[in-house]
Amino acid sequence: MRKLTTVLSVFLLTSLFCLNAQEDLELRHRHELKLNLGSSVFLAFPEVSYEYLLSEDMTVGAAMGFGFDTEDSDGYSFKATPFLRWFFGDWSWFRRREMEHPATGFFLEANGAVGSYDIYSYDYIDYKSVYTKEKSLVTGGMGFAFGWKYLSKNNWTAELFSGAGRNFNYDKDYDESKIYFRMGISIGKRF
């Protein structure tokens, strides 16, 4: 009888502890919408992304962007990038603390990319560069990135990230279509 009471007490306390931890996680904001200012300003490639918090250290999301000036930027007129991020938490004084804000701090990202890549040829005519669009192709690939995310008290986020990936579908005559870059300075809101 005493063993049964002990087992039931441990089970009840464990259940209450898990339920309380689950309620704490559910009270936090799990959705995030961001605008990549870096690609919007410097590459004329506005990119919007959505991110969902799976746990305190894991998120999943997708980014979508459209290019308006493909001959002077990275060549993509459209790119959709799903990603999975693993956060290492808030490191203060080189030690791990309990996470005050979930999914913040340094992160690693695994991503994929599907996009429409425009290939141009250029000639020098009268000392000017003239671009001619040769073709568009659909590319798809996988890559990695790393970055840092900050979360304010009002649930505004700021992040810096950089990475690259390899396209599996590319034109063998153009080496620049083999890789894609993923970088940005994003500002968003967690809700």
Beta strands, then each sheet from edge to edge (+ up, - down):
strand 1: 31-36
strand 2: 47-55
strand 3: 58-66
strand 4: 76-87
strand 5: 91-92
strand 6: 95-96
strand 7: 105-125
strand 8: 128-151
strand 9: 156-167
strand 10: 179-190
sheet 1: 1+ 2- 3+ 4- 7+ 8- 9+ 10- 1+
sheet 2: 5+ 6-
end
